[in-house]
Amino acid sequence: MLKFAIPAVAALGLVAFAAQSRATNADVQPAAAPMAWHLSREGVTAKLAYGVESSDQLALMLTCEPGQAQAVIYGDVKPVFRGIQKASMTRAAIDPISGGLEDEVRVSVEEPSLKQLALYGKIAVEGDAGEFELTARPEERKLIGDFFSYCGTRPA
């Protein structure tokens, strides 16, 4: 009986230790990935997003197709368009007629707030937390310039 009890108690001890160390590790929260500007392409559509790279965590995304000079804007925050106010800032379902999101915004890439983003790497946005500014680091400003060159008719 002792030959059976000692290995069983040792195995239970190892299982308890492993469970305890796993629970201890669960309390440690991984560092949140930083929010930043990212540029990607999906087919002919260019996507400029401010959020966590390779995730669904994004605050703002602009999409466009080459030469259209128009961007479609999605996200939890929207650019502040002076003189234009959207009736709702809440999440919306797919619009059954157009197939797009009901809260998507289409705007010219020449709109002043988008031009400020293209020229200076800054854009005023508004969301649930109020109005604030998203800025771009120097290396991100190149990505933003590439996006607007791709969308519009101006050279890079």
C-alpha positions as CSV (number, residue, x, y, z in Angstrom):
1,M,0.0,0.0,0.0
2,L,2.9,2.4,0.8
3,K,4.3,1.7,-2.7
4,F,1.1,3.1,-4.2
5,A,0.4,6.0,-1.7
6,I,3.8,7.7,-2.1
7,P,3.7,8.1,-5.9
8,A,0.0,9.2,-5.7
9,V,0.7,11.8,-3.1
10,A,3.8,13.0,-5.1
11,A,1.6,13.3,-8.3
12,L,-1.1,15.2,-6.4
13,G,1.6,17.6,-5.0
14,L,2.9,18.2,-8.5
15,V,-0.6,18.9,-9.9
16,A,-1.3,21.3,-7.0
17,F,2.0,23.1,-7.5
18,A,1.4,23.4,-11.3
19,A,-2.1,24.8,-10.7
20,Q,-0.9,27.3,-8.2
21,S,1.9,28.6,-10.4
22,R,-0.5,28.8,-13.3
23,A,-3.0,30.8,-11.2
24,T,-0.2,33.1,-10.0
25,N,0.8,33.8,-13.6
26,A,-2.8,34.6,-14.6
27,D,-2.7,37.6,-12.2
28,V,0.1,39.2,-14.3
29,Q,-1.5,41.2,-17.1
30,P,0.4,41.3,-20.3
31,A,1.5,44.8,-21.4
32,A,-1.1,46.4,-23.7
33,A,0.1,46.8,-27.3
34,P,0.5,50.5,-28.2
35,M,-1.9,52.3,-30.4
36,A,-0.3,53.6,-33.6
37,W,-1.0,54.4,-37.2
38,H,-0.8,51.4,-39.6
39,L,-1.2,51.2,-43.4
40,S,-2.3,48.0,-45.2
41,R,-4.0,47.0,-48.4
42,E,-6.7,44.5,-49.1
43,G,-7.0,44.1,-52.9
44,V,-7.2,47.6,-54.3
45,T,-8.5,49.1,-51.1
46,A,-5.9,51.0,-48.9
47,K,-6.6,51.0,-45.1
48,L,-5.1,53.6,-42.8
49,A,-5.9,52.7,-39.2
50,Y,-5.1,54.1,-35.7
51,G,-5.1,51.2,-33.3
52,V,-3.3,48.0,-32.2
53,E,-1.5,46.4,-35.1
54,S,-2.9,43.1,-36.4
55,S,-6.0,43.3,-34.2
56,D,-9.6,44.4,-34.1
57,Q,-8.7,47.1,-31.6
58,L,-8.9,50.3,-33.5
59,A,-10.1,53.8,-32.8
60,L,-10.2,55.1,-36.4
61,M,-9.9,53.6,-39.8
62,L,-10.0,55.3,-43.2
63,T,-10.3,53.3,-46.4
64,C,-10.1,54.3,-50.1
65,E,-9.5,53.1,-53.6
66,P,-6.9,54.6,-55.9
67,G,-7.7,57.9,-57.5
68,Q,-11.2,58.1,-56.0
69,A,-10.3,61.2,-53.8
70,Q,-12.8,59.9,-51.3
71,A,-12.3,58.1,-48.0
72,V,-14.7,56.0,-46.0
73,I,-14.3,56.4,-42.2
74,Y,-15.1,53.8,-39.5
75,G,-14.3,53.4,-35.9
76,D,-15.1,54.3,-32.3
77,V,-14.0,57.9,-32.9
78,K,-14.8,60.2,-35.9
79,P,-12.9,63.2,-37.2
80,V,-14.3,66.5,-36.1
81,F,-15.7,68.1,-39.3
82,R,-16.5,71.7,-38.5
83,G,-20.0,72.6,-39.7
84,I,-21.0,68.9,-40.1
85,Q,-22.5,67.0,-37.2
86,K,-23.6,63.4,-37.3
87,A,-26.9,62.7,-35.6
88,S,-25.6,59.5,-33.8
89,M,-22.2,58.3,-32.5
90,T,-23.5,54.9,-31.5
91,R,-22.7,51.6,-33.1
92,A,-24.9,50.7,-36.0
93,A,-25.9,47.5,-37.9
94,I,-25.3,46.8,-41.5
95,D,-27.5,49.0,-43.7
96,P,-29.7,46.5,-45.7
97,I,-29.8,48.8,-48.7
98,S,-26.2,49.8,-49.2
99,G,-24.5,46.8,-47.5
100,G,-22.3,49.2,-45.6
101,L,-22.3,50.2,-42.0
102,E,-25.0,52.8,-41.1
103,D,-22.5,54.9,-39.2
104,E,-19.8,55.0,-41.9
105,V,-18.9,58.4,-43.2
106,R,-17.8,59.1,-46.8
107,V,-15.8,62.3,-47.3
108,S,-13.4,63.9,-49.7
109,V,-9.7,63.4,-49.0
110,E,-9.5,67.2,-49.5
111,E,-11.8,67.8,-46.4
112,P,-9.8,70.2,-44.0
113,S,-9.5,67.7,-41.1
114,L,-8.1,65.0,-43.4
115,K,-5.8,67.5,-45.1
116,Q,-4.5,68.4,-41.6
117,L,-3.8,64.7,-41.0
118,A,-2.0,64.4,-44.3
119,L,0.1,67.6,-43.9
120,Y,0.8,67.7,-40.2
121,G,0.1,64.2,-38.8
122,K,-2.7,65.5,-36.5
123,I,-6.4,65.1,-36.6
124,A,-9.1,66.2,-34.1
125,V,-11.5,63.4,-33.3
126,E,-14.6,62.9,-31.2
127,G,-15.8,59.8,-29.3
128,D,-17.5,58.8,-26.1
129,A,-14.6,60.4,-24.1
130,G,-15.2,63.8,-25.9
131,E,-13.0,65.6,-28.3
132,F,-9.2,65.0,-28.5
133,E,-6.4,64.8,-31.0
134,L,-4.6,61.8,-32.6
135,T,-1.1,62.5,-33.7
136,A,1.5,60.6,-35.8
137,R,5.2,60.1,-35.2
138,P,7.5,61.0,-38.0
139,E,7.7,57.4,-39.4
140,E,3.9,57.2,-39.3
141,R,3.5,60.4,-41.2
142,K,5.2,58.7,-44.2
143,L,2.5,56.0,-44.1
144,I,-0.2,58.7,-43.8
145,G,1.2,60.5,-46.8
146,D,1.4,57.2,-48.8
147,F,-2.3,56.6,-48.0
148,F,-3.5,60.0,-49.2
149,S,-1.3,59.9,-52.3
150,Y,-2.9,56.5,-53.2
151,C,-6.4,57.8,-52.6
152,G,-6.2,61.1,-54.3
153,T,-4.8,62.4,-57.5
154,R,-1.7,64.1,-56.0
155,P,1.7,62.4,-56.4
156,A,3.4,61.0,-53.3
